[in-house]
Amino acid sequence: MSRYDGRAGDPTSYRDRRSDVGYSDGGLSSYGKSYKSSSVKETEGLADLDGLVPFEKNFYKESPSVSSMTEADVEEYRRKREITVEGRDVPRPIREFRDIGFPDYVMQEIAKAGFVEPTPIQAQGWPMAMKGRDLIGITETGSGKTLAYLLPAIIHVNAQPILALGDGPIVLVLAPTRELAVQIQQEATKFGASSKIKNTCIYGGVPKGPQVRDLQKGVEIVIATPGRLIDMLESHHTNLRRVTYLVLDEADRMLDMGFEPQIRKIVSQIRPDRQTLYWSATWPKEVEQLSRHFLYNAYKVIIGSADLKANHAIRQHVEIVTESQKYNKLVKLLEDIMDGSRILIFLDTKKGCDQITRQLRTDGWPALSIHGDESQAERDWVLSEFKAGKSPIMTATDVAARGLDVKDVKYVINYDFPGSLEDYVHRIGRTGRAGSKGTAYTFFTAANCRFAKDLINILQEAGQKVSPELASMGRGAPPPPPGGFRDRGRGLGGGRSWS
């Protein structure tokens, strides 16, 4: 018996797909069936899938208004919204919420949220996900991708048999950080409430007890960071035998953080005929290679360009400084821009975060810090103070660069330049969200010169001017001597004032 009677589509036949062959299960077969041992043969039914119960995953029925679109209409719509697609039998994009065919209980939640029209990733990604095929989505943060996979997940859950005692989740969302996982859970709770879909968020740094109790009671959706999920699996607090809808969110970040072995172990425990949705802001070779192991016959949708680029709604300023100049430059900048708005300052190290935060507080600035050495309770408190505006300045390591959803961060300051251009784009992407404007300031030292050329490309692509000093470093010239820096009012990014 499924969770609802009126299903949004006809039962789909099982596709033929490869299982995740060619890598070890890392000893995980002790707590669950490993599907790595054999590939799926081209036969009817599930006889060669170890007797797995069939499930529905194709819930898409194209609306008349979408069917009436000509190829020229489709091309023009995709061009205007910067949508690029790849794959076999790619569905047309939708233009209005009513075109997707979501049930009333989902449409009511969309209306309640006040959304006017689908974002580009939703307009193209929803039809793809609702058809039950694997999906690769390449889009920047703040683009609406969380709902692009969560709303189809809710439809998917409601079409499956209800959970029995001891069953694990139906939907599994893997995320790189606790902050992103919590953000996803908030959306899952909001949009799954009308269906009485239960979820839990599994991440480290907090006591396991409440998470274990949620899992034992039974939840349809689990949002998890890889390490804590493996811990729960090894302790037999849950299993992945019923997972038929798998999401890997911010796959590029998970690889950057070294989670590939854990991801492979987890995926080896999930039935190979699942639907997999694979999301990434960038498309480096490592991400592409991993996707080949986990996806079969996938659609691919790219919003904007697959090349690394920054949100055009963000004004970017880059100043060439020495390490010893940074703190005084920061204070002068804060004196110029501080108006009660939220300001997020990124540093490379936890120690640096604490040192700068202490110095700012000593100098009278309302600053708090967030990084990985703090307990989850401390981090939650700091975030709540920041969101409420009680402490409008927050210093952070890259733990906050992705998944931090504070809608009105006005300024981002890169006190330390990050270790990659991908992290630069994600850091400054904490401002300029949901259609608003934002401003990013970056201190750039001689030690960062290897990033100069690619940083210039990002600035130019976004229509930002490049200072002569940075342009010179991009050509391989040494940075100017400390005494040769231009005054702060003229030396940033495009020779503009920071104010």
C-alpha positions in Angstrom: 0.0 0.0 0.0 1.5 3.4 -1.0 1.3 6.6 0.9 -1.4 8.0 -1.4 -3.8 6.6 -4.0 -3.7 9.2 -6.8 -0.3 8.7 -8.3 1.1 11.3 -10.6 2.2 8.9 -13.3 2.1 5.3 -14.6 4.3 2.6 -13.1 7.6 2.6 -14.8 9.4 -0.5 -16.0 12.8 -1.1 -14.5 15.6 0.3 -16.6 18.7 -1.8 -17.1 21.6 -0.3 -15.4 25.1 -1.2 -14.2 25.6 -1.7 -10.6 28.5 0.1 -8.9 31.2 -2.4 -9.9 34.8 -2.2 -9.4 35.5 -1.0 -5.9 35.5 -2.5 -2.5 32.6 -2.1 -0.1 35.1 -1.3 2.6 33.8 -4.1 4.8 30.3 -2.6 4.9 28.7 -5.8 3.9 28.6 -6.6 7.5 25.7 -4.2 8.0 23.9 -4.4 4.7 23.7 -6.1 1.3 26.5 -5.0 -1.0 25.4 -4.6 -4.7 28.9 -4.3 -6.1 29.3 -8.0 -7.0 27.4 -8.3 -10.2 25.9 -6.1 -12.9 22.3 -6.1 -13.8 21.5 -8.3 -16.8 19.1 -7.3 -19.6 16.2 -9.5 -18.4 12.6 -8.7 -17.4 11.7 -8.0 -13.9 14.0 -8.2 -10.9 15.2 -11.8 -10.9 18.8 -10.6 -11.3 18.4 -7.9 -8.6 18.3 -10.5 -5.8 14.5 -10.4 -5.6 14.2 -6.7 -4.9 10.6 -5.4 -4.9 9.7 -3.2 -7.9 9.1 0.5 -7.2 7.6 3.4 -9.1 9.7 6.4 -10.2 8.2 7.9 -13.4 5.6 10.4 -12.3 5.8 12.9 -15.1 3.0 13.7 -17.5 3.6 16.6 -19.8 1.0 19.3 -19.6 -0.8 20.6 -22.7 0.9 24.0 -22.4 4.3 22.4 -22.4 3.4 20.0 -25.2 2.3 22.9 -27.4 5.8 24.5 -27.2 7.6 24.3 -30.6 11.3 23.4 -30.8 11.9 27.1 -31.4 10.0 28.0 -28.2 12.0 25.5 -26.2 15.3 26.8 -27.6 14.4 30.4 -27.0 13.3 29.7 -23.4 16.5 27.8 -22.6 18.6 30.5 -24.2 17.0 33.2 -22.2 17.4 31.3 -18.9 20.9 30.0 -19.8 19.9 26.3 -19.7 22.0 23.8 -21.5 20.9 20.1 -21.6 22.5 16.8 -22.6 21.0 13.3 -22.7 18.6 11.1 -24.5 14.9 12.1 -24.8 15.3 15.3 -22.7 11.9 16.6 -21.6 10.9 20.2 -22.4 11.2 22.7 -19.6 8.2 24.0 -17.8 7.4 27.7 -17.6 4.9 27.8 -14.8 4.5 25.8 -11.6 1.2 24.4 -12.8 2.9 22.8 -15.7 4.8 20.3 -13.6 1.7 18.4 -12.4 2.6 18.4 -8.7 -0.3 17.3 -6.5 -2.3 19.9 -4.7 -0.6 19.4 -1.4 2.8 20.3 -2.9 1.3 23.3 -4.9 -0.2 24.7 -1.7 3.3 24.7 -0.1 4.7 26.4 -3.2 2.0 29.1 -3.0 2.5 29.5 0.7 6.2 30.1 0.1 5.4 33.0 -2.2 7.4 31.7 -5.2 6.4 33.5 -8.5 7.9 31.2 -11.1 10.3 28.3 -11.3 14.0 29.0 -11.2 15.9 27.8 -14.3 17.2 24.7 -12.5 13.6 23.9 -11.4 12.1 24.6 -14.8 14.3 22.0 -16.5 15.3 19.8 -13.5 11.8 19.0 -12.3 10.6 17.3 -15.5 13.9 15.4 -15.6 13.7 14.2 -12.0 10.0 13.4 -12.2 10.6 11.0 -15.2 12.7 8.8 -12.8 15.9 9.1 -14.7 19.3 9.8 -13.2 20.2 13.5 -13.3 23.4 15.6 -13.2 22.7 19.2 -12.3 25.4 21.9 -12.6 24.3 25.1 -11.0 25.6 27.8 -8.6 24.5 28.0 -5.0 21.3 30.0 -4.3 19.7 28.8 -7.5 16.8 26.8 -6.0 18.4 23.4 -6.5 17.3 22.1 -3.0 13.7 22.2 -4.1 14.7 20.9 -7.5 15.4 17.6 -5.9 13.3 17.7 -2.7 9.8 18.2 -4.3 10.3 15.2 -6.7 11.6 13.3 -3.6 8.3 14.0 -1.8 6.3 12.7 -4.8 8.6 9.6 -4.9 8.1 8.8 -1.2 4.4 9.1 -1.4 4.2 6.6 -4.2 6.2 3.9 -2.3 4.8 1.4 0.2 4.7 2.7 3.8 7.6 2.0 6.0 7.6 -1.2 8.0 9.3 -1.7 11.4 13.1 -1.8 10.9 13.0 -0.2 7.4 15.6 2.4 6.6 14.8 5.6 4.6 13.4 5.8 1.1 15.3 9.0 0.2 18.9 9.6 1.1 20.5 13.0 0.7 24.3 13.2 1.2 25.8 16.7 1.9 29.3 17.7 2.7 28.7 19.9 5.8 26.4 20.0 8.9 25.3 23.5 7.9 24.1 22.4 4.5 22.5 19.3 5.9 20.5 21.3 8.4 19.4 23.8 5.7 18.2 20.9 3.5 16.3 19.4 6.5 14.5 22.7 7.1 13.2 22.7 3.5 12.3 19.0 3.7 10.3 19.6 6.9 8.5 22.6 5.4 7.5 21.0 2.2 7.0 17.4 3.6 4.7 18.4 6.4 1.5 18.2 4.4 2.3 14.6 3.5 3.4 13.7 7.1 6.7 12.7 5.7 9.2 12.2 8.5 12.9 13.2 8.1 16.0 13.4 10.2 19.4 15.0 9.9 22.5 12.8 10.6 25.7 14.7 11.2 28.7 14.6 13.6 29.6 16.8 16.5 26.4 16.3 18.5 25.2 13.4 20.6 24.0 10.4 18.7 21.0 9.6 20.9 18.3 11.8 19.3 19.5 10.8 15.8 19.4 7.1 16.7 15.8 7.5 18.1 14.7 9.2 14.9 16.1 6.4 12.8 14.6 3.6 15.0 11.1 5.2 14.8 11.4 5.2 11.0 11.9 8.2 8.7 11.3 8.4 5.0 14.0 11.0 4.3 17.5 11.0 5.8 19.8 14.0 5.2 23.3 13.1 6.2 27.0 13.9 6.2 29.0 10.8 5.1 31.0 10.1 8.2 28.1 10.0 10.7 25.9 8.0 8.4 28.6 5.3 8.1 28.8 5.3 11.9 25.0 4.7 12.1 25.2 2.0 9.5 28.1 0.2 11.3 26.2 0.4 14.6 23.1 -1.2 12.9 20.9 1.8 13.7 19.7 2.0 10.1 20.1 0.4 6.7 19.9 1.5 3.1 17.9 -1.4 1.7 14.9 0.7 0.9 16.7 3.7 -0.6 15.3 4.2 -4.1 16.0 8.0 -4.4 19.6 9.1 -3.8 20.9 12.7 -3.9 24.5 13.8 -3.7 24.5 17.5 -3.1 27.6 19.6 -3.7 29.5 16.6 -5.0 32.5 18.8 -5.8 32.8 20.0 -2.2 32.5 16.4 -0.9 35.4 15.4 -3.1 37.4 18.5 -2.0 36.8 17.4 1.6 38.1 13.8 1.0 34.7 12.0 1.2 35.1 9.9 -1.9 35.9 6.6 -0.1 32.9 7.1 2.3 30.6 8.0 -0.6 31.6 4.8 -2.5 31.0 2.7 0.7 27.6 4.2 1.2 26.5 3.9 -2.4 27.6 0.2 -2.5 24.8 -0.5 0.0 22.0 1.0 -2.1 20.1 -1.0 -4.7 21.6 -0.4 -8.2 18.2 0.4 -9.8 17.8 3.5 -7.7 17.3 6.9 -9.1 20.3 9.1 -8.5 20.5 12.9 -8.6 24.0 14.3 -8.6 24.5 18.1 -7.9 27.6 20.2 -8.2 28.4 23.8 -8.7 31.5 23.0 -10.7 32.4 20.1 -13.1 36.1 19.2 -12.5 37.4 15.9 -13.8 37.2 14.2 -10.4 33.5 15.0 -10.2 32.8 13.7 -13.7 34.8 10.5 -13.0 32.8 9.8 -9.9 29.5 10.4 -11.7 30.3 7.6 -14.1 30.4 5.1 -11.3 27.0 6.1 -9.8 24.8 7.2 -12.7 23.3 5.5 -15.7 21.7 7.0 -18.8 21.6 10.3 -17.0 20.2 13.7 -18.1 22.6 16.6 -17.6 21.4 20.2 -17.1 23.8 23.1 -16.8 22.6 26.5 -15.7 24.8 29.2 -17.0 28.2 27.8 -17.9 30.0 24.7 -16.7 33.1 26.9 -16.5 33.8 28.4 -13.1 32.2 31.8 -12.7 30.8 34.1 -10.0 27.3 35.4 -9.5 27.0 38.5 -11.6 24.8 40.1 -8.9 28.0 40.4 -6.7 30.3 43.4 -7.0 33.9 42.0 -6.6 36.7 44.1 -5.2 40.3 42.8 -5.0 43.1 44.7 -3.2 46.8 43.7 -3.3 48.1 43.9 0.2 50.9 42.5 2.4 50.1 40.1 5.2 51.0 42.8 7.8 48.5 45.3 6.3 45.5 43.0 6.5 44.1 43.8 9.9 44.3 47.6 9.6 42.8 47.4 6.1 40.0 45.3 7.6 39.2 47.8 10.3 39.2 50.7 7.8 36.9 48.7 5.5 34.5 48.0 8.4 34.4 51.7 9.3 33.3 52.4 5.7 30.7 49.7 5.2 29.4 48.9 8.7 25.7 49.9 8.7 24.2 47.1 10.8 24.1 44.7 7.8 25.5 41.2 8.1 29.2 40.9 7.2 30.9 37.5 6.7 34.7 37.4 7.0 36.5 34.3 5.7 39.8 33.1 7.1 41.8 30.0 6.3 42.4 28.6 9.8 40.5 28.1 13.0 43.3 29.8 14.9 43.1 32.8 12.6 39.4 33.0 13.1 39.7 33.1 16.8 42.6 35.6 16.8 40.8 38.0 14.4 37.5 37.7 16.3 39.2 38.4 19.6 41.0 41.4 18.2 37.8 42.8 16.6 35.9 42.4 19.9 38.7 44.1 21.8 38.5 47.0 19.3 34.7 47.2 19.9 33.3 45.4 16.9 30.4 42.9 17.4 32.0 39.8 16.0 31.6 36.1 16.6 33.4 33.1 14.9 32.3 29.8 13.5 34.6 26.9 12.7 35.0 23.1 13.0 36.5 23.1 16.5 33.4 24.4 18.0 30.6 22.2 19.2 27.5 22.0 17.2 25.6 23.8 19.9 28.1 26.7 19.8 27.9 26.9 16.0 24.1 26.9 16.1 24.2 29.7 18.7 26.6 31.8 16.6 24.5 31.3 13.5 21.4 32.3 15.3 23.0 35.5 16.7 24.3 36.3 13.2 21.0 35.7 11.5 19.1 37.7 14.1 21.6 40.6 13.6 22.7 40.6 17.2 26.2 40.0 16.1 26.3 41.3 12.5 29.9 40.4 11.9 30.9 36.7 11.7 34.3 35.2 11.0 34.4 31.7 9.5 36.5 29.1 7.9 35.3 27.3 4.8 33.0 25.2 6.9 30.5 28.1 6.3 31.4 28.7 2.6 28.8 26.2 1.4 25.4 25.5 2.9 25.2 28.7 4.9 21.8 30.0 4.1 21.5 33.6 5.5 19.5 35.5 3.0 20.6 39.0 3.8 24.4 38.8 4.0 25.3 42.2 2.4 29.1 41.9 2.4 31.6 39.0 2.2 35.3 39.7 3.0 38.1 37.3 2.1 40.6 38.2 4.8 42.6 35.2 3.6 42.4 34.1 -0.1 41.1 30.5 -0.2 43.0 27.5 -1.5 41.1 27.2 -4.7 39.0 29.3 -7.1 36.0 27.1 -6.5 36.1 28.0 -2.9 36.4 31.7 -3.8 33.3 31.5 -5.9 31.4 29.7 -3.1 32.6 32.1 -0.4 31.4 35.2 -2.2 28.2 33.3 -3.2 27.1 33.8 0.5 26.0 37.2 -0.7 23.9 38.2 -3.7 21.4 35.3 -3.0 17.9 34.9 -4.3 18.1 37.8 -6.7 19.5 40.4 -4.3 22.7 42.3 -4.8 25.9 41.8 -2.8 29.5 42.9 -2.5 32.7 40.9 -1.9 36.1 42.3 -0.8 39.2 40.2 -1.1 42.7 40.7 0.3 45.3 39.3 -2.2 48.9 38.8 -1.3 52.1 37.8 -3.1 51.6 34.3 -1.7 48.4 34.0 -3.7 49.9 35.0 -7.0 49.4 31.6 -8.5 45.7 32.3 -8.5 45.9 35.7 -10.2 45.3 34.6 -13.8 42.2 32.5 -13.0 40.9 35.1 -10.6 41.2 37.7 -13.4 39.2 35.5 -15.7 36.4 35.2 -13.1 36.4 39.0 -12.5 36.3 39.7 -16.3 33.5 37.2 -17.0 31.4 38.9 -14.3 32.0 42.3 -15.8 34.3 43.5 -13.0 37.3 45.7 -13.7 40.8 44.5 -12.8 43.3 46.7 -11.1 46.7 47.2 -12.8 48.5 45.5 -9.9 46.4 42.4 -10.2 46.7 42.4 -14.0 50.5 42.6 -13.6 50.5 39.6 -11.3 48.3 37.7 -13.8 51.0 38.2 -16.4 53.6 36.7 -14.1 55.2 39.9 -12.9 56.1 40.2 -9.2 53.8 42.1 -7.0 54.6 45.8 -6.3 56.7 46.5 -3.1 54.8 47.3 0.1 55.3 51.0 -0.3 53.9 50.9 -3.8 50.4 50.0 -3.0 47.7 52.4 -4.0 45.5 54.1 -1.4 42.6 52.0 -0.3 40.0 54.3 -2.0 41.5 53.6 -5.4 43.2 50.2 -5.3 40.4 47.8 -5.1 39.4 45.5 -7.9 38.5 48.0 -10.6 40.0 51.1 -9.1 36.7 52.0 -7.3 36.0 53.0 -3.8 35.0 50.2 -1.4 32.2 52.3 0.0 
